[in-house]
Amino acid sequence: MNRLCRLIAPVASCILPALAGQAAAQDFPAHPVALVVPYPAGGSADILARAIGEKLGEKLGQPVVVENKSGAGTAIGARYVAQAPADGYTLLLGTVSSHAINPAIAKVGYDPIRDFALVAPVASTPFVLVTPAASSFRTLSDVIAAARRQPEPLDYASAGPGTSNHLAGEMLANATKVRLVHVPYRGSAPALVDVMAGHVPLMFDLQTTSIPNIRQGKLRALAVTSLQRSSLLPGVPTVAESGMPGFEVSAWFAVFAPAKVPAQTLQRLQAAMSAVMDSDDLKQQLRQIGAEPDPRSPGEFAVYLEQEIKKYAAVVKAAGLAPH
């Protein structure tokens, strides 16, 4: 009998945790779920997460609690979720920065593909190339012509080194073969203040924060970085239609779980997020903050994510932003 027990014990030690994991997946969710935002409270990502979290909590039957874990350009929050227990109770509102840009620039401590399971794409918002309202620039063509004509390169502001709006400027410089000088700030707000004051002539700013200033006559919009014109700025041409086909830069958002989350739990989360994203109320909320709901399936977005990772790796290399 003792010998039989010794033979069975190792098998049981493997089977019991697996059975416990299956039971936990079947009961999911049994308590609140955390949705980690890799940015401080109050910004666009935080507002977006809270709108999603409320709806997702209703579908799951458990509260979804937003947790802000900012720092290292989104790497702290993303790494926290990558290393969290893979039980579905810790999710990430991932972004183009956390999954495409930062891994190309720095050693972030996670792999954007291998260490995450995609739950659902959520939304995206384009950037707008803006200039001070008093500027002589009326179109993107004016900017390119001036950059080619004058001996000194044009300055453009950004929210900081390695941010989406920084790399949008690098992409524009590469596409047009003009010289642009990056002027980094500690965030978009101080950068916009200097652009509106005329201290810096250009900036790629998120549509969400630029539209109020455009409508108030403080900024002039020259082009948007989405492939199609923005429904909120229908009179503003895209960069692509201004002579640079295929040019696209967007701040996208998607929900991720740790990579080894049980299949049953992932399917539950995906079904709940699909129902959330079908809500007309949520779509209206997203559009009110300048974000466009993303209709793609997880499979379609996974292909897009791989394309984004390759694109930004190439942009970072061309800009000389070596990983550190």
C-alpha positions in Angstrom: 0.0 0.0 0.0 2.8 2.4 0.9 4.5 1.6 -2.4 1.3 2.3 -4.3 1.0 5.6 -2.5 4.5 6.5 -3.4 3.8 5.7 -7.1 0.5 7.7 -7.1 1.7 10.7 -5.2 3.8 12.3 -8.0 1.0 11.8 -10.5 -1.5 13.3 -8.2 0.8 16.3 -7.5 0.6 17.1 -11.2 -3.1 16.3 -11.7 -4.5 18.1 -8.7 -3.1 21.6 -9.6 -4.3 21.1 -13.2 -7.8 20.2 -12.0 -7.8 23.1 -9.6 -6.8 25.4 -12.5 -9.6 24.0 -14.7 -12.1 24.6 -11.8 -10.9 28.2 -11.4 -11.3 28.8 -15.1 -14.8 27.5 -15.0 -15.7 29.7 -12.1 -14.1 32.8 -13.7 -14.6 35.5 -12.6 -15.1 34.8 -8.9 -13.8 38.2 -7.7 -12.9 41.7 -9.1 -10.7 42.0 -12.1 -7.8 44.6 -12.3 -7.4 46.6 -15.6 -3.9 48.1 -15.5 -3.3 51.4 -17.3 0.4 52.2 -17.9 -0.3 55.9 -17.6 -1.2 58.3 -14.8 -4.8 58.9 -13.9 -6.7 61.6 -15.8 -5.3 61.1 -19.3 -6.9 59.7 -22.4 -5.9 56.1 -21.7 -7.2 56.4 -18.1 -10.6 57.8 -19.3 -10.8 55.1 -21.9 -10.0 52.3 -19.4 -12.7 53.5 -17.0 -15.3 53.6 -19.7 -14.4 50.0 -20.8 -14.0 48.8 -17.2 -17.5 49.8 -16.2 -19.0 48.0 -19.2 -16.8 45.0 -18.9 -17.7 44.6 -15.2 -21.3 44.5 -16.2 -20.7 41.7 -18.7 -18.5 39.7 -16.3 -20.7 40.1 -13.3 -17.7 41.4 -11.2 -16.2 44.8 -10.8 -13.3 45.8 -13.1 -11.0 48.0 -11.1 -8.7 50.4 -13.0 -5.1 50.5 -11.6 -2.7 53.2 -12.8 0.9 51.9 -13.0 2.8 54.6 -14.9 6.5 55.0 -15.6 9.3 54.1 -18.0 7.1 55.1 -21.0 4.4 52.4 -20.2 7.0 49.6 -19.5 6.3 49.4 -15.8 2.6 48.7 -16.2 3.1 46.3 -19.1 5.8 44.4 -17.3 3.6 44.1 -14.2 0.9 42.4 -16.2 3.3 40.2 -18.1 4.6 38.9 -14.8 1.2 38.6 -13.1 -0.6 35.3 -12.4 -2.1 34.0 -15.6 -5.6 33.7 -14.2 -7.4 36.4 -16.0 -7.7 38.7 -13.0 -5.0 41.1 -14.2 -5.4 42.7 -17.6 -3.5 45.5 -19.4 -4.8 48.4 -21.5 -1.9 48.0 -23.9 -0.9 50.8 -26.4 1.3 51.4 -29.4 3.9 52.6 -26.9 3.8 49.5 -24.7 3.8 46.9 -27.5 5.5 48.5 -30.5 7.6 51.5 -29.7 9.1 50.9 -26.2 10.4 47.3 -27.0 12.2 48.7 -30.1 13.9 51.5 -28.0 14.7 49.9 -24.7 15.1 46.7 -22.8 11.6 46.6 -21.2 11.7 43.2 -19.6 8.9 41.6 -21.6 8.2 40.4 -25.1 5.1 42.2 -26.6 4.0 39.0 -28.4 5.3 36.1 -26.4 4.3 37.4 -22.9 0.7 38.4 -23.6 -2.6 37.0 -24.8 -4.7 39.4 -26.9 -8.2 39.8 -25.5 -9.5 42.5 -27.8 -8.6 45.6 -29.8 -10.5 48.7 -28.4 -9.9 51.9 -30.2 -7.4 54.2 -32.0 -7.0 57.9 -32.4 -4.8 59.6 -35.0 -2.3 62.4 -34.5 -2.8 65.8 -36.1 0.0 67.8 -37.5 -0.6 71.2 -35.9 0.9 74.7 -36.2 0.2 77.9 -34.3 -2.9 79.7 -35.5 -0.7 82.7 -36.6 1.7 80.5 -38.7 2.1 81.0 -42.4 1.8 77.3 -42.9 -1.6 76.4 -44.4 -0.9 72.9 -45.7 1.6 70.1 -45.2 3.0 71.0 -48.6 3.9 74.4 -47.2 5.8 72.8 -44.4 7.8 70.5 -46.7 8.5 73.4 -49.1 9.8 75.6 -46.3 11.9 72.8 -44.9 13.6 72.4 -48.3 13.9 76.1 -49.0 15.4 77.5 -45.7 18.9 76.7 -44.6 18.0 75.8 -41.1 15.8 72.7 -40.3 12.3 73.1 -38.9 11.7 72.3 -35.2 8.9 70.1 -34.1 7.8 69.4 -30.5 6.9 66.1 -28.9 5.9 64.7 -25.5 9.4 63.2 -25.1 12.0 61.0 -26.7 10.6 57.8 -28.1 7.0 58.9 -28.0 4.5 58.4 -30.8 4.6 62.0 -31.8 8.4 62.0 -31.8 8.5 59.1 -34.1 5.7 60.5 -36.3 8.1 63.4 -37.0 11.0 61.0 -37.8 8.7 59.2 -40.2 7.7 62.4 -41.9 11.3 63.5 -42.3 12.3 60.1 -43.7 9.3 60.0 -46.1 9.9 63.6 -47.5 13.7 63.7 -47.1 13.5 67.0 -45.3 15.4 68.0 -42.1 13.3 68.3 -39.0 14.7 68.9 -35.5 13.1 67.1 -32.6 12.3 69.3 -29.5 11.3 67.0 -26.7 9.2 68.1 -23.7 8.2 66.4 -20.5 4.7 65.6 -21.8 2.3 66.8 -24.4 0.8 69.7 -22.3 4.0 71.8 -22.1 4.8 71.0 -25.7 1.4 72.3 -26.8 1.7 75.4 -24.8 4.9 76.3 -26.6 3.5 75.5 -30.0 0.4 77.6 -29.4 2.7 80.5 -28.2 4.7 80.2 -31.5 8.0 79.0 -29.8 7.9 75.8 -31.9 6.3 75.7 -35.3 5.0 72.2 -35.5 3.8 69.2 -33.5 2.1 65.9 -34.1 -0.5 66.0 -31.3 -3.2 63.4 -30.4 -6.5 64.3 -31.9 -8.1 64.0 -28.5 -6.1 67.0 -27.1 -5.7 69.0 -30.3 -9.3 69.3 -31.3 -10.4 71.7 -28.5 -7.4 74.0 -29.3 -8.2 73.8 -33.0 -11.8 74.7 -32.4 -10.8 77.6 -30.2 -8.6 79.0 -32.9 -5.3 78.4 -31.0 -4.0 75.9 -33.5 -4.3 75.2 -37.2 -4.6 71.6 -38.3 -2.5 70.7 -41.4 -2.9 66.9 -41.7 -4.1 63.8 -39.8 -2.0 60.7 -39.6 -4.8 58.1 -40.1 -5.2 56.5 -43.5 -8.8 57.9 -43.7 -9.9 61.4 -42.8 -11.1 61.8 -39.2 -14.9 62.1 -38.8 -14.1 64.9 -36.2 -11.9 66.8 -38.7 -13.4 66.0 -42.1 -11.9 69.1 -43.7 -8.4 68.1 -42.8 -6.5 65.9 -45.3 -4.5 62.9 -44.3 -0.7 62.8 -44.6 -1.2 59.9 -47.0 -3.3 61.9 -49.4 -0.9 64.8 -49.1 1.7 62.9 -51.1 2.9 60.1 -48.8 0.8 57.0 -49.5 0.7 54.5 -46.7 1.8 57.0 -44.0 0.0 56.1 -40.8 0.6 56.8 -37.1 -2.1 56.2 -34.6 -2.3 55.8 -30.8 -4.2 52.5 -30.5 -5.4 50.7 -27.4 -6.1 47.0 -26.9 -6.8 44.8 -23.8 -4.2 42.0 -23.1 -3.9 39.3 -20.5 -0.8 37.4 -19.4 0.3 34.9 -22.0 -0.6 31.6 -20.2 -4.1 32.5 -19.2 -6.4 29.4 -19.5 -8.1 29.1 -22.8 -11.5 29.0 -21.2 -10.8 32.2 -19.3 -9.5 33.9 -22.4 -12.6 33.0 -24.3 -14.8 34.3 -21.5 -12.9 37.6 -21.6 -13.0 37.9 -25.3 -16.8 37.2 -25.4 -17.4 39.8 -22.8 -15.2 42.4 -24.6 -16.9 41.7 -27.9 -20.3 42.5 -26.2 -18.8 45.6 -24.6 -17.5 46.9 -28.0 -20.9 46.2 -29.6 -22.4 48.8 -27.2 -23.6 51.9 -29.0 -23.3 53.8 -25.7 -19.6 52.9 -25.4 -18.9 53.7 -29.1 -20.4 57.2 -28.5 -18.3 57.6 -25.4 -15.1 56.7 -27.3 -16.0 59.2 -30.1 -16.6 61.9 -27.6 -13.0 61.7 -26.5 -11.7 61.6 -30.1 -11.2 57.8 -30.3 -12.6 55.6 -33.0 -13.8 52.1 -32.0 -11.7 49.3 -33.5 -13.9 46.8 -35.3 -11.2 44.2 -36.0 -11.2 40.7 -34.5 -8.4 39.6 -32.2 -7.0 37.6 -35.1 -7.0 40.6 -37.4 -5.5 42.8 -34.8 -2.7 40.3 -34.0 -1.6 40.6 -37.6 -1.7 44.4 -37.4 0.3 44.3 -34.1 3.1 42.3 -35.8 3.2 44.9 -38.6 3.3 47.8 -36.0 6.2 46.1 -34.2 8.2 45.8 -37.5 7.3 49.3 -38.6 8.5 51.0 -35.4 11.6 48.8 -35.2 12.5 50.2 -38.6 11.7 53.8 -37.7 13.8 53.5 -34.5 16.7 52.1 -36.4 16.5 54.9 -39.1 16.3 57.5 -36.4 19.4 56.2 -34.6 17.5 55.5 -31.4 19.6 52.6 -30.3 18.2 50.3 -27.5 19.6 51.0 -24.1 
